[in-house]
């Protein structure tokens, strides 16, 4: 992963809750669970989302009962249309 690729990820809003950039770089599949440190496994997450995800897989976190994940993935129909 190059510095330019990392900078491009950080410059994006959080992919979970749309918090504005700068974001943190998160491994969708954590390194300690077999994930790689490659561009395809990296995503921009804000600090609260990143902290609540911890070492869960993306799908585990997305459907978990953690407060941040519930907030991040419950959008109204109006928000989805925009």
Beta strands, then each sheet from edge to edge (+ up, - down):
strand 1: 24-27
strand 2: 42-45
sheet 1: 1+ 2-
end
